[in-house]
Structure formats: C-alpha cells, structure tokens
Amino acid sequence: MKKDRNYYKIKKAISQLLLYVVVCGLATVCLIPLYWMIRSSFMRNTDIYVMDPFIVWPKEMLWSNYIDTVNFMPFLKYTGNTLIILCGSMVGVLLTASLAAYAFARVSWRGRNICFFLILTTMMLPASVTIVPQFMIWKNLKSLDTYVPLILPAFLGGGAFNIFLLRQFFLGIPKDLDEAAYIDGAGHVRVFFQIILPLSKSALIVVGLFTFLNCWNEFFAPLIYLSDQNKYTLALGLLQFRGNYTSKWQLLMAASTIVAAPCILVYLLGQRYLLEGISMTGMKA
C-alpha cells in the first residue's frame, strides 16, 4: 500500500510538472509579440529586423522614441476621442444589456424563449455580412463622420453575448429575493436596481472589461465611419506611422506599447472579477 501511495504521488507530481511546462510554453509563445513590440520601441528603425546577430535587447535604450511618438501625432486628442466613444459605449452596454438580461431572466412573458433564441442566432452571423447594410443605414441618417454609429449601437441591447452572459448570471440569483421584495410592494424597477444589480457586480465588471477592450482596440468601425482626422481614435492614429514608401516602425512600436498598456493594466486589475464572473455564469440553466 505504501508503495502504491508513493507511486501515485510521483505520478501526480510528474503530471503536474508536465502541465506547468506546457502552460509555460504556451504563455511564452503568447508573450513573444509583446516582447517584440516593447523591444522594438527602444531601438532604431534600422536595427529592428537585424537577424545576424539577433538583438535580444538593445544596449542603448532610446527613450526618445516615446517622446517622438507623442509629438508625431496629436496623442492627447486621439486619446480624448477614444475616451468619448469608450464612456458612451460603456454606459450603453451596461445599462441596456442588463435591462434586456433582466427581462429574459426574471420576467415571464409570452415568446420570451423565442426572442432569446433569435438574439443568440445573431452571434452566428458574420460581422462582415452586416457592414454594408449598417453603413447605408447610417448614411441615410446623415451620421457619417460622427461618433453616433460608434456609440448609439451600444444603447440598443449591448450585444448578444453580453445579454447572454448577464442573463445566465441573473438566473443563478435566488428568486426568493424577488418575491420578498414584491411582497413589500416593490416593482421590477426597484428589484432590478436595488437587488439584482448589487448582486451582479462581478458579471457587470466582466461585461465592462470586454466592452473596454473592444472599444479601446476597435479599428474597423472608426475606419469606416470617420474621415476627419481630428475625430480619429488611437487605433486609427497608429496608421500615421506607416507611409507609402517608408514606415517609422520604432515609433509605431512605441505608440502600440502606450496604447496596449491600459488594456494590460485593466486586465490585471479586473482578472479576479473576470474569473469569478465567468465561473459563476451558467450555474443555473
């Protein structure tokens, strides 16, 4: 028996070691682009692609690349434009997605499951299919070169995935709380704001994280709808480092590092809520 226990302990230790090796290997592969970006941001443009010998890390770190990056384009203006879209989208998604999820999870009405199924089917529709129809709609509404096409859709449900995520989380909250509130004379509005939302902090933070990352890194939608450079976002501003004949790769890498830093920081601060929200979602069908 003692030999069997030692055998299983050794087997378990080896399996865990192999698992850690695989995880570390995959993490290394994922971190290579980040390493290349940060490394290149401190180098000269001519040294970035030198392979013989390969420069693992620049001996002379050119911090001036970051100063030149900020001076090369109106960085503060583009940051402000991005924050305008981000804040508007964040409010719209958190408000309307939670309202829709509450209606599907806590309110009984005819055709509820059919409507929810139709909303889920929109997740299977490729985004490229809707580009032209959406563009024609906003063109007819005379909303091109404005932030309306980038913010207003967030107030129209917040996206099927966000509704699904919040609905599944709301289903895990005991309905006894709702019934007790109804007995005390509360309505759906009071139950939603005073009971459901306070108990759904982690799920709302998860939706907020996804919304932040999507809006901060969004490139295609601003490229389609914005033509005035004064209204560009940070993602569009990165295009200015690429020319027809030459590209300022060192400045582009420095700008990309600056733009990526808030995403990494937000993820590190919210990863606990991210894991908690996802793990608790779907506990009840």
C-alpha positions in Angstrom: 0.0 0.0 0.0 2.8 2.4 0.9 4.5 1.7 -2.5 1.2 2.4 -4.3 0.8 5.7 -2.5 4.3 6.7 -3.4 3.8 5.7 -7.0 0.6 7.8 -7.2 2.3 10.8 -5.6 5.2 10.6 -8.1 2.8 10.1 -11.0 0.8 13.1 -9.8 3.9 15.3 -9.4 5.1 14.3 -12.9 1.8 15.1 -14.5 1.6 18.5 -12.8 5.2 19.2 -13.9 4.3 18.4 -17.5 1.2 20.6 -17.2 3.3 23.5 -15.9 5.8 23.0 -18.7 3.0 23.0 -21.4 1.4 26.1 -19.8 4.7 28.0 -19.6 5.5 27.1 -23.2 2.1 28.4 -24.4 2.5 31.5 -22.3 5.9 32.1 -23.8 4.5 31.8 -27.4 1.8 34.3 -26.5 4.3 36.8 -24.9 6.6 36.8 -27.9 4.7 39.5 -29.8 4.5 41.6 -26.7 8.3 41.2 -26.2 9.0 42.1 -29.8 6.8 45.2 -29.6 8.5 46.5 -26.3 12.0 45.6 -27.5 11.5 47.4 -30.9 10.1 50.5 -29.2 13.6 51.2 -27.7 15.6 50.6 -30.9 16.5 52.4 -34.1 14.4 51.7 -37.2 17.4 50.1 -38.9 18.1 47.7 -36.0 14.7 46.2 -35.6 15.0 43.5 -38.2 18.7 42.8 -37.8 19.0 39.0 -37.5 22.7 38.4 -37.7 23.3 38.7 -34.9 19.8 38.9 -33.4 19.5 41.8 -30.9 17.7 40.3 -27.9 17.6 43.6 -26.1 19.0 47.0 -27.2 22.2 48.0 -25.4 21.2 51.7 -25.8 17.5 52.2 -24.9 16.1 55.1 -26.9 13.5 56.6 -24.6 13.3 59.4 -27.0 11.2 57.2 -29.3 8.3 57.6 -26.8 8.7 61.4 -26.8 8.9 61.5 -30.6 5.7 59.3 -30.7 3.7 61.7 -28.6 4.9 64.7 -30.7 4.4 62.9 -34.0 0.6 62.8 -33.8 -2.0 64.6 -31.6 -1.9 61.8 -29.0 -4.0 63.6 -26.4 -6.7 64.5 -28.9 -6.9 60.9 -30.1 -7.0 59.7 -26.5 -9.9 62.1 -25.7 -11.8 60.9 -28.8 -11.3 57.3 -27.8 -12.5 58.0 -24.2 -15.6 59.7 -25.5 -16.6 56.6 -27.5 -15.5 54.3 -24.7 -17.5 56.1 -22.0 -20.6 56.3 -24.1 -20.4 52.7 -25.2 -19.7 51.5 -21.6 -22.8 53.3 -20.3 -25.0 52.0 -23.1 -23.8 48.4 -22.9 -24.0 48.1 -19.1 -27.5 49.7 -19.0 -29.3 48.1 -21.9 -27.6 44.7 -21.7 -28.5 44.3 -18.0 -32.1 45.5 -18.7 -32.5 43.0 -21.5 -31.0 40.2 -19.5 -33.3 41.0 -16.6 -36.3 40.8 -18.9 -35.2 37.4 -20.2 -34.2 36.0 -16.8 -36.6 37.4 -14.2 -39.8 38.4 -16.1 -42.3 35.9 -17.5 -43.9 37.0 -20.8 -45.1 35.2 -23.9 -42.5 34.5 -26.5 -39.6 35.1 -24.2 -37.6 32.0 -25.1 -38.2 32.5 -28.8 -36.9 36.1 -28.7 -33.9 35.0 -26.7 -33.2 32.3 -29.3 -33.4 34.8 -32.1 -30.9 37.1 -30.2 -28.5 34.2 -29.8 -28.7 33.5 -33.6 -27.2 36.9 -34.3 -23.9 35.7 -32.7 -23.7 33.2 -35.6 -24.0 35.9 -38.2 -20.5 37.1 -39.5 -19.8 40.7 -38.9 -18.7 41.2 -42.5 -22.2 40.5 -43.7 -23.7 43.5 -41.9 -21.1 46.1 -42.8 -22.7 47.4 -46.0 -26.3 47.4 -44.6 -25.2 49.2 -41.5 -23.2 51.7 -43.5 -26.2 52.5 -45.7 -28.4 53.0 -42.7 -26.0 55.5 -41.0 -25.5 57.2 -44.4 -29.3 57.7 -44.8 -29.4 59.0 -41.2 -26.6 61.5 -42.1 -24.5 60.2 -39.3 -21.3 59.6 -41.2 -18.1 61.2 -39.8 -19.7 61.4 -36.3 -19.5 59.3 -33.2 -23.2 58.3 -33.5 -22.6 55.0 -35.3 -19.9 54.1 -32.8 -21.9 54.9 -29.6 -25.6 54.5 -30.4 -25.5 50.7 -31.1 -24.3 50.2 -27.5 -27.7 51.6 -26.4 -29.6 49.0 -28.4 -29.1 46.0 -26.3 -25.4 45.9 -25.7 -24.7 42.9 -27.9 -26.0 39.3 -27.8 -23.0 37.9 -25.9 -23.3 40.5 -23.1 -27.1 39.8 -22.8 -26.4 36.1 -22.7 -23.7 36.4 -20.1 -25.8 38.6 -17.8 -28.9 36.5 -18.3 -27.1 33.4 -17.2 -25.8 35.2 -14.1 -29.2 36.6 -13.2 -30.7 33.1 -13.4 -28.3 32.0 -10.6 -29.7 34.6 -8.2 -32.4 33.1 -6.0 -35.9 34.2 -7.0 -36.9 34.3 -3.3 -35.3 37.7 -3.1 -37.6 39.0 -5.8 -40.7 37.5 -4.2 -39.8 39.0 -0.8 -39.4 42.4 -2.5 -42.7 42.1 -4.3 -44.5 41.3 -1.0 -43.0 44.6 0.4 -44.6 46.4 -2.6 -41.5 46.8 -4.8 -41.8 46.7 -8.6 -39.5 45.4 -11.3 -37.5 48.7 -11.4 -36.8 48.6 -7.7 -35.9 44.9 -7.8 -33.6 45.5 -10.7 -31.7 48.4 -9.3 -31.7 47.5 -5.6 -31.4 43.7 -5.7 -30.2 42.3 -9.0 -27.5 44.8 -9.9 -25.8 44.9 -6.5 -25.6 41.1 -6.5 -24.2 41.1 -10.1 -21.1 43.2 -9.5 -18.7 40.6 -10.9 -20.8 39.9 -14.0 -21.1 43.6 -14.7 -17.4 44.1 -14.3 -16.8 41.2 -16.8 -19.1 42.9 -19.4 -17.4 46.2 -18.7 -13.9 44.7 -19.3 -15.0 43.2 -22.6 -16.6 46.5 -23.6 -13.4 48.4 -22.7 -11.2 46.1 -24.6 -13.5 46.1 -27.7 -13.9 49.9 -27.8 -10.2 50.7 -27.0 -8.9 48.4 -29.7 -11.6 48.9 -32.2 -10.1 49.8 -35.6 -12.5 48.8 -38.4 -15.6 50.7 -37.4 -13.8 54.1 -36.9 -12.0 53.5 -40.2 -15.4 53.1 -42.0 -17.3 56.0 -40.3 -14.7 58.6 -39.5 -13.0 60.7 -42.2 -12.0 63.8 -40.2 -8.5 63.3 -38.7 -9.5 65.4 -35.8 -12.0 62.8 -34.8 -9.6 59.8 -35.1 -9.2 57.3 -32.3 -5.9 55.9 -31.0 -6.3 52.8 -33.2 -6.6 54.9 -36.3 -3.8 57.2 -35.2 -1.4 54.3 -35.4 -1.8 54.3 -39.2 0.0 57.7 -39.4 3.3 56.0 -38.6 3.1 54.0 -41.9 3.8 55.8 -45.2 3.7 54.8 -48.8 7.4 54.3 -49.1 8.8 54.2 -45.6 7.5 53.4 -42.1 8.6 54.6 -38.7 8.5 51.2 -37.1 10.2 52.2 -33.9 7.7 55.0 -33.3 4.8 52.6 -34.3 6.0 50.1 -31.7 6.3 52.8 -29.0 2.8 54.0 -29.8 1.5 50.5 -29.8 3.1 49.9 -26.4 1.5 53.0 -25.0 -1.9 52.0 -26.4 -1.7 48.5 -25.1 -0.6 49.5 -21.6 -4.1 50.5 -20.4 -5.5 47.2 -21.7 -2.9 45.2 -19.8 -3.5 47.3 -16.6 -7.2 46.9 -16.8 -7.0 43.2 -17.2 -4.6 42.8 -14.3 -6.9 44.9 -12.0 -10.0 43.1 -13.1 -8.9 39.5 -13.6 -10.2 38.4 -10.3 -13.7 39.6 -11.2 -13.3 38.2 -14.7 -12.6 34.7 -13.4 -15.4 35.0 -10.7 -18.0 36.3 -13.2 -17.3 33.7 -15.8 -17.2 30.8 -13.3 -20.5 31.8 -11.7 -22.2 32.3 -15.0 -24.2 29.4 -16.2 -24.6 27.7 -12.8 -28.3 27.6 -13.5 -29.9 26.9 -16.9 
